[in-house]
């Protein structure tokens, strides 16, 4: 089994659970649509509308569940450390890591000797 960036075993996201969830939801939507679209007990079941509802419900629920699985996956720790352009803002002087810290006292940058006044 592969190891994750933290050193522990990597957990694999299976596609079986979202597929089963989507199939069950699609069947419920298809059966409900076939029954409610008939318009009464004397009418025939609307298999065409039921199949359309099955397809739409399956695709929509599979899309939503896969997006939820992708957002749950955390980023590896090594992605937040870098150099140059991809540096962590906490390590930049004056960056986000310095918010709330006291600033050092300002010193006079211009300590160079000044030329004598020629009019004196």
C-alpha positions in Angstrom: 0.0 0.0 0.0 1.3 3.5 -0.9 2.3 5.9 1.9 0.9 9.4 2.0 3.0 12.5 2.5 2.6 12.3 6.3 4.1 8.8 6.3 0.9 6.9 7.1 -0.9 4.5 4.8 -2.8 6.3 2.0 -6.6 6.0 2.1 -8.0 5.3 -1.3 -11.3 6.8 -2.3 -13.4 4.1 -3.8 -15.9 4.8 -6.6 -18.2 2.0 -5.4 -20.1 4.0 -2.8 -20.9 7.0 -5.0 -22.0 4.7 -7.8 -24.3 2.7 -5.6 -25.7 5.8 -4.0 -26.4 7.3 -7.5 -28.0 4.2 -8.8 -30.4 3.9 -5.8 -31.3 7.5 -6.1 -31.9 7.2 -9.8 -34.1 4.2 -9.4 -36.2 6.0 -6.8 -36.5 9.0 -9.0 -37.4 6.9 -12.1 -40.1 4.9 -10.2 -41.6 8.0 -8.7 -41.7 9.7 -12.1 -43.3 6.8 -13.8 -46.0 6.5 -11.2 -46.8 10.2 -10.8 -46.6 11.0 -14.5 -49.4 8.5 -15.4 -52.3 10.8 -14.5 -54.5 8.1 -13.0 -55.0 4.3 -12.6 -56.5 3.9 -16.0 -53.5 5.3 -17.8 -50.3 3.4 -18.8 -47.1 3.9 -17.0 -44.8 6.5 -18.6 -41.6 4.5 -19.1 -40.2 7.2 -21.3 -40.3 9.9 -18.6 -39.1 7.4 -16.0 -36.0 6.6 -18.1 -35.3 10.3 -18.5 -35.6 10.8 -14.8 -33.3 7.9 -14.1 -30.6 9.3 -16.4 -30.8 12.8 -15.0 -30.9 11.7 -11.4 -28.0 9.3 -11.9 -25.7 11.9 -13.6 -26.6 14.7 -11.2 -26.1 12.7 -8.0 -22.9 11.1 -9.3 -21.5 14.6 -10.1 -22.5 16.0 -6.7 -21.0 13.0 -4.8 -17.8 13.1 -6.7 -17.4 16.8 -6.1 -17.9 16.3 -2.4 -15.3 13.5 -2.4 -12.8 15.8 -4.1 -13.3 18.7 -1.7 -12.8 16.4 1.3 -9.3 15.4 0.2 -6.7 17.5 2.1 -3.6 18.9 0.4 -0.3 17.3 1.3 1.8 19.3 3.8 4.8 19.7 1.5 2.6 21.8 -0.9 2.5 24.7 1.5 6.3 25.0 1.8 8.3 26.5 -1.0 10.8 29.0 -2.1 10.7 32.0 -4.5 7.3 32.7 -5.9 5.7 29.9 -3.9 7.0 30.9 -0.6 4.9 30.7 2.5 3.6 34.2 3.4 4.3 33.5 7.1 8.1 33.5 6.3 8.1 36.8 4.3 9.2 39.9 6.3 6.1 41.9 6.7 3.9 39.1 5.4 0.9 37.4 6.9 3.0 35.7 9.6 3.9 39.0 11.1 0.3 40.3 11.6 -0.1 41.3 15.3 3.6 41.2 16.1 5.2 44.4 17.4 7.2 46.2 14.8 10.8 47.1 15.6 11.5 50.7 16.4 12.3 52.9 13.4 15.9 54.0 13.1 17.3 57.0 11.3 18.5 55.5 8.0 20.4 58.7 7.0 23.3 58.6 9.5 25.9 59.8 6.8 27.8 63.0 7.6 26.3 66.0 6.0 28.4 68.5 4.0 29.2 71.7 5.6 27.0 74.7 4.8 29.1 76.9 2.3 27.3 80.0 3.4 28.4 79.8 7.0 
